[in-house]
Amino acid sequence: MSWRWGVALGLLALVLGAFWFALPESSKPIGEGDQALSFTLPDLQGRPYALPRGDVVLLNFWATWCPPCRQELPSMAELYRRLAGRGLKVVAVSVDENREMLEGFVHENQLPFQVLHDQDAAVSRRYGVFKYPESFLIDRAGKVRYHLIGAVDWMSAPVLRMLNNLLEEGAHGAPSTR
């Protein structure tokens, strides 16, 4: 009887593999080395905002109801204050359904970076986000260099090193050796 289970599992794996390769490129999760997908979402004033090009971007997917998301926001705000002058853009995409609650949270916490509203989570799904928070560090050429899942201490030495290297690459036209 165990050989039947093996055959059944093998067939299931074959079907799932075929399905995966048949998916259109835009349906596959974005990973390190992939080109970041362009998108436009409303900011908190309802104005359309497009993902910046030509800058180093920290693209973060989060929600106000997510404790790890809330935990990492203070260090993300500090990171923005420290590196915005060197060209870092921080774009925080919220998947909250309630816009008023989101606006109140952003105002109360004085988030200094760009916050966008992905009410139906369409952009989040396009990026393949499955756990909040998830972040993508995008270089000046628009390539995803790092994909981070879970809360991050944005002021930690390893993260600052990654971001400083990305900022230096674009500034000097060549990769940093640090």
N, C-alpha and C positions, 0 to 999 in steps of 0.2 A: 504494500500500500504506500510506502514512503517514496517509491519511484514515481508514483502518480503525482504526488505533491511536487516533486522535483520538476517533472514535465510541466505541470500547471504553472509553477513559479517561473520557469524558463520562458514559457509562452507569454506570461504576463509581462516579464521584463522586455521581451522582444516587442510586444505591442506598445508598451510605454516608451521605449526607445524610438520606435518609428514615429510615434506621436510627437515626441520632443523635437526630432529633426524636421518634422513637417510644419512645426510652428513657424509663423512669419518671424523674421528677425526682431521686429518691434515688440513681440510678445515674450521674448527671452529676457531674463533678468540682466541688468547692467552689472558688469564686474570690472575689476582692475584691468586696465589696458584697453577697455572699450571706449568709444567716443560717447561723451555725455549726450543724452537726448535733449534736444531743444524743447522748450515749453514756455507758455505764457499763462500766468495765473493772476488773479486780482490781489492787490495789496489790501491793507486794512481800510483804505479809503475807497476801494472799489476800482482803482486804476489798474490797467493791465501792466504787468511787469514780466519781462522775458529774462530767462537765465542769461547772466552776463557772459560775454565771449571776450577773450583776450586778457582775462584776469585770472588769478588764482581764486578759486571759489570753494568755500566750505558749504556744501549743500546738505542740509539736515532735515530729515523727516521726523516729525514729532506730533504730540498731542498734549493738551492741558490735563487730560485724565490719566496720563502715563507718569507714574512716580519716577522712573529712571530718567525720563525726558526732563522733568522739572528739576531733578537733581543736577543735571549737567548744564543747565542754562546759565547759572552764574559764571562758571568758568568760560563758557562760550562768549558771554558778554565781555568778560575781561580780555579774552583773546582778541576779540574785535577791537576793543579800545587800544590794545597794544599794537596790532598789526595792520589796521585799516590804512594807516598812513603809508605803508609799504606796498599797498595794492591788494590786500586780502579783502574779498567780498564774502560776507556771510549771508546766506539765504536760508531761512528757516521756513520750511513748508509744513503748515499745520493741517492735519486731517480732521480737525474738530468739525462737528456738524453745526454747532451753534456759533455763528459769527460774533454775536454780541458778547458771549462768554469769552471767546478768544480775544476780542478787543479789550475787554476788561482786564484779562490776565496780562496781556502785553503792556497795557498802561500801568497797571499796579506794579509790575516787575521792572518797568522802565527798560525794556529790551532795546538796545541801541542799533540793532541790525535790521535788515529787511525781513519782514514776516509776511508770508503769502498764505492764502487760504485755498486749500485743495479739498473743498467740502465733500465731493464725491469720491475722493482718493484716487482719481483717474491717473494723475501723474505718479503718485506713489506706486500704483500697480504697474505702470509702464516701466518703472525702475526696478520692479521685482521686490519691493520692500515687503518683508514678512514679519518684522519685529521692530517695535519702536523703542528707542530711537535708532535710526540708521543714518549714517553719514557717508558722503562721498567727497573726497578731496580731488578737485579737478584742476589740472594744470592750465597754463595760458593757451595751449593748443586745443583745449577742450577735451582732453583725454582724462578718464578716471584713473588716478594714480593709486588711490587707497580707498577701500570700502570698509567701513568700521560699523560693526553691529553691536548695539548696546550703548550704555552711558559711557562717556569718555571724560576724563579730566583734561580739558583742553589746555590747561596751563602746565601739564606735566612735561618734563624734559624730553622724552621721546617724541611726543606730539609736536612740541615747539621745534624740535630738530627737523621733523618731516616738513613742517610748514615753511620753516626758514629755507630749507633746501629748495622747495618749490618756488618760493619767492625769488631766490637768487638765480635760479635757472632762467627765468624769463627776463630778469634784469640784465643779465650778462650774455644771454643768448646761448649758453652752454650749461650742461649739468654741473651742479656743485660737487665738489669732491669731499665734502664733510660727511 
